[in-house]
Amino acid sequence: MTNLTRAGFGTPLSRVDGPAKVTGQAQYAAEFQPEDMLHAHVHTARIAKGKITRIDVSRALAVEGVVDVLTHENRPKVAWFDLKYKDMTAPLRGSPFKALYDENVIFSGQPIALVVAETPEIARYASTLLDVDYKWAEFQTDLAQVLDQAFVPRIPRAGYHKPKSRGDGEQAFSDAPVQVSNRYHLSPEHHNPLEMFASTVIWEGDGHVTISDKTQGVKNSHWYICNAMGWDRDKVRILSPFVGGAFGSGLRPQYQLYLAALAAKKLERSVQVVMTRQEMFGHGYRPECYQTVSLGADREGHLKGIVNSAVTATSSIENYMETVVNWGSMVYRCPDAKLDYKIAKVDTATPCDMRAPGGATGMNLFEVAMDELAYACDIDPLELRLRNYTDREAMKDKPYTSKALHDCYERGAAKFGWDRRSHAPRSMRDGHELIGWGMATGIWEAMMAPTSARARLSADGTLEVATATADMGPGTYTMMTQIAADTTGLPVEKITAKLGDSDLPFSPVQGGSMTAASAGTAVQKACDALLEELLEAARRIEDGPLAGVDLDEVGFGDGRIYLIDDTKIGMRFEEILAAAEMDSLEATELAKPGIINMMRKARNTHSAVFVEVRVDEDVGMARVTRVVNAVAAGRIINPKTARSQILGGVVFGIGMALEEETLADHRIGRWMNHNLAEYHVPVNADVPDIDVLFVEEQDDEVNPIGVKGVGEIGVVGTAAAIANALFHATGKRVRELPITIDKLL
Amino acid sequence: MRRFSYSRPTEVSEALAEAGGEDVRFLAGGTNLVDLMKENVERPQHLVDITRLPLDRIEEIQSGLKIGALVLNSDLAHDPKVENRYPLLSLALLNGASPQLRNSATTGGNLLQRTRCYYFYDVATACNKRDPGAGCQAIGGLTRLHAILGASPHCIATHPSDMCVAMAALDAVVHVESATGTRTIPFEDFHRLPGDTPQRDTTLEPGELVTAVELPATRFDRHYTYLKLRDRQSYAFALVSVAAAMRLEDGVMTDVRLALGGVAHKPWRDRDAEALLSGKAPERALFSKAAEAILADAQGQGANDFKIELARRAIVRGLDQAARGTPQSVTDKRIA
């Protein structure tokens, strides 16, 4: 066993699925290709709102190779009750979008027909031959025009944290000797993962249906599609072994799943639907936000009053909400705070979670306001944060399970060299380049959700750990493998992780940075239970070396159970199974958070982000040249994959700060830059060296494995730090993200 | 994508025999045409794949360098003759697209790139370029990418190429051939302004094939630059770009060349502004004067108003880079 890989907690194990990915063995949703499969192409609406008055499919149907064209006029019978279309992450209130349900169009880009053909090319071509007449209705896609209609939904969305005001924020603000009050804006963004949404419905012919789906939650897709189609849960299986990025867009089942199922149901054949890049702009997105932040402080920068209000966009059909205004008031000590969050309806698809939903929006904009306060008080921006530091969660006045933010500030600042910063804007330059150093605080949630996992030991001594979670890129296969290795002492090579299969034990969607804590704990519990069963089996082996021993007398390692007092005495796992005449041994365990404990203490990740930008004084081209992101996220299971998550988050933050913006033509209510040439995400040349520091927190309370999750924290704070650095460089305060070249001229 | 027939001739004469019909397109690298076909913007009935034609060489000729229409953008950018004599062209090419695209895109195809106007690309909207007479929905809409010079009430699109901006500055000549013969078109006359026929990007006649681009022998290997300002550091179309080249003798500028990209329906050259600079010492105040002259008639569409100021600054900076002999680097993103 000398060349085998030991991987306990803290080992920078390379991705166990890496070889499969780089050799093309990893199978993505559109790569499932059952025999005799039909290909379907979506036809989307040109109008923002109104009705389809006529839809003529005859020319499409006449094309050789076209099998059917599904529209609202000929679709098979589906559930009509809204509840049947509620997936596990849907807003509680509202009526989920139902494709091809009736003649109504509620957003531009809405799927209104599905052309099913023998090849994707035929389907795509025939979809251009549909002849559709519309009747426009009045519509509005511009959030600015409906701010006065913003409202607080009576029933909030699950997982939404209602902001909690304290004292009299408005009075405290207006009494404060130093005041800054401004409105900030974030443009809408689309997730744009590399892999397109795709679903392959495999019609098994015996009443069973297997579906490969691009999703962040196979159990969610399973629940949703069985309800919507009226299918027997036991006869439907969802597979999603690999996901090429999703960033939240795969939390809710996307319409291609529904459409592929609809066509398969009608035609009783296997059907695949793959979205185009353009269609990827016809589903959920990070909603546009207007946020007003008023900060009152004494002359030394101590916060006295916060008034923070925000409005984000939702659709006409559902009340989509995010936790936007809480974050700053949680992080900083301030006696009085008034917080207010509303949503307003626009005629687009329902927005959906996008990496650090609400936090990326709310905290980044709030942290620009903090920078403004630092300059209003003439205090170093880091010093301002330190002066308002608190160990407690300030909004609900609760202790944290852990909060090493102070260490993040210190270590991040030291690594960056913050003490060499000169405070005044435009005071640092290199030739014709203005240099700016900015910083910001990041905060995100450290959640855990009930998750089951199964551990199965086979006669050959190999272990499989499994749960129905997803791996959209963070390295979940690797994390599960590593936790199993840590728990059992088995080498990595003897362990296989399985996920992305609705037949596996329950896992919630992969989102909210909670998979490591949730699936990780479940895997650990299942492995512990398995080891106990294995020991029990070993104890019962008459005349065996472990007969009658107790748990505290033994150790587990190298695939053996051995006596702690004499490690030479023991049995290999496979010997135990053989002696006990078992083919395999299996344990399934449910891990769930302690609700009472969760209420008592706040659980969050924190970060301090330091950024250098350079801006050409003449032409305004800005680039990020250095980033240090110091993150406190509990224990780090795998520093390599965790670092990659922060790198990705920082790149997301660069996009948010400088580039990402879905442009709508509000005259026609349509997104117009619906391709990756014109919707800009950072390219390699935009991304500098990024220094990631983990400030480890030993936290036994946040969850049994002390892990907080790192999928989202990297975005929060990064965009603000860049915006603040741009101010420091140029003296120009831009209160709209992204900060494009025209805003810096 | 519509159904189409496809042929792959090996002789120019065969290709020309198939050309001329309204619904026939030549296919080379396909980096733009195939995209547009997928979007249902281009709907050819017949594609003539010209990639097997013998037009892929860079030849020395008496009057300069003759670049075959099928020379790949990456090969052209890294050709030693081009790097040595016309580094401006190399620089412009390397500012365009991505390495993968440049490995596929051809010289002739780059000439015939179509606009990136959002409305042109989206068949759900009205566009005179795509559908003559339908109207231009870009006007009054999202105009960040759009023209500030030479636009018309029918079309405000811009030409997206970087390569062409350099070729315009270098006084290139386009060689074309049709079933009835050959002709040459001075580069400035190759692309056209939209006027009331924005469906026509160039002065090519139906049935004509671009066979080569000729670069005059005059070399610009010291005082030149290609400065491209855009919404990210790479892989984005120009908001404004400047190709500048000149000779400096005894502290005096001669043979000044200046072309702008991203601002008009064609690479924008202003000979009056060049004349204003010629025979004078390089000074920022003078560059500003030239910029003012070029942009005197510039007109924004709202969202692109900033491009007038951006262009002014880019012209001054580009001329300064050229005069100082410090061309903009492609890899070092600091503005030289």
Interface residues (C-beta under 8 A of the other chain):
Chain A: R46 S108 E121 R124 Y125 T128 T276 Q278 H432 E433 R614 D616 D618 V619 G620 M621 R623 L658 E659 L663 D665 R667 I668 R670 M672 N673 H674 N675 A677 E678 H680 P682 V683 N684 A685 D686 T740 I741 D742 L745
Chain B: M1 R2 R3 K38 E39 N40 R116 Y118 Y119 Y121 D122 A124 T125 Q137 G140 G141 L142 R144 L145 L229 R230 D231 R232 Q233 S234 Y235 A236 F237 L239 F306 E309 L310 R313 A314 V316 R317 K333 R334 I335
